[in-house]
Amino acid sequence: VQLQASGGGLVQPGGSLRLQCAASGSGLIIFNMGWYRQAPGQQREMVALISSTGRPNYLDSVRGRFTISRDNAKKMVWLQMNSLQSEDTAVYYCSAEIGLARINYWGQGTQVTVSS
């Protein structure tokens, strides 16, 4: 099982970015998918999760600015980030609970930098 994330970059405050993550592997049973982030010197925190039925859950500070979505057939998850703020600067990791044991897998991380 591999998770491949992409879409990070440098953006000015108020700008937008869209992160993408694809899971690869055959016969995958995928439960929750989501995005976490870790800023320098801080613990990793959950940004957004989405269940296999499409129910989202957001970190309070991103609710209304970020939107998570997924395509079960393509085994992909996206994070649309609007109105980005400097506080959103971090390495973003995608995650997926896979298999009946619901083991959490992680992507490699993609850097998001919000700066003028």
Residue pairs with C-beta under 8 A, 6 or more apart in sequence:
1 23
1 24
1 25
1 28
1 98
1 105
2 23
2 24
2 25
2 105
3 21
3 22
3 23
3 24
3 94
3 95
3 96
3 105
3 106
3 107
3 108
4 21
4 22
4 24
4 107
4 108
5 19
5 20
5 21
5 92
5 93
5 94
5 107
5 108
5 109
5 110
6 19
6 20
6 21
6 110
7 17
7 18
7 19
7 20
7 110
8 17
8 19
8 92
8 110
8 111
8 112
8 113
9 17
9 111
9 112
9 113
10 113
10 114
10 115
11 17
11 84
11 112
11 113
11 114
12 114
12 115
12 116
13 84
13 85
13 86
13 114
13 115
13 116
14 83
14 84
15 84
15 114
16 80
16 81
16 82
16 83
16 84
17 81
17 84
17 112
18 78
18 79
18 80
18 81
19 35
19 78
19 79
19 81
19 92
19 94
19 110
19 112
20 76
20 77
20 78
21 33
21 35
21 76
21 77
21 78
21 94
21 96
21 107
22 74
22 75
22 76
23 30
23 33
23 75
23 76
23 96
23 98
23 105
24 75
25 98
28 75
28 98
28 99
29 98
29 99
29 100
30 52
30 72
30 75
30 96
30 97
30 98
31 51
31 52
31 96
31 97
31 98
31 102
32 49
32 50
32 51
32 52
32 95
32 96
32 97
33 49
33 50
33 70
33 77
33 94
33 95
33 96
33 97
34 46
34 47
34 48
34 49
34 50
34 68
34 77
34 94
34 95
34 96
35 46
35 47
35 48
35 49
35 68
35 77
35 79
35 92
35 93
35 94
35 95
36 44
36 45
36 46
36 47
36 92
36 93
36 95
37 44
37 45
37 47
37 88
37 90
37 91
37 92
37 93
37 112
38 44
38 45
38 90
38 91
38 93
39 89
39 90
39 91
42 90
44 93
45 59
46 57
46 59
47 58
47 59
47 62
47 66
47 79
47 92
48 56
48 57
48 58
48 59
48 62
48 66
48 68
48 79
49 56
49 57
49 68
50 56
50 57
50 68
50 69
50 70
50 77
52 72
54 69
54 70
56 67
56 68
58 66
58 68
61 87
62 81
62 88
65 81
65 82
65 83
65 84
66 79
66 80
66 81
66 82
67 79
67 80
67 82
68 77
68 78
68 79
68 80
69 77
69 78
69 80
70 76
70 77
70 78
77 94
77 96
79 92
81 88
81 112
84 112
84 114
85 114
86 114
86 115
87 114
88 112
88 114
89 112
89 113
89 114
89 115
90 111
90 112
91 109
91 110
91 111
91 112
92 109
92 110
92 111
92 112
93 106
93 107
93 108
93 109
93 110
94 106
94 107
95 104
95 105
95 106
95 107
96 104
96 105
97 103
97 104
97 105
98 104
98 105
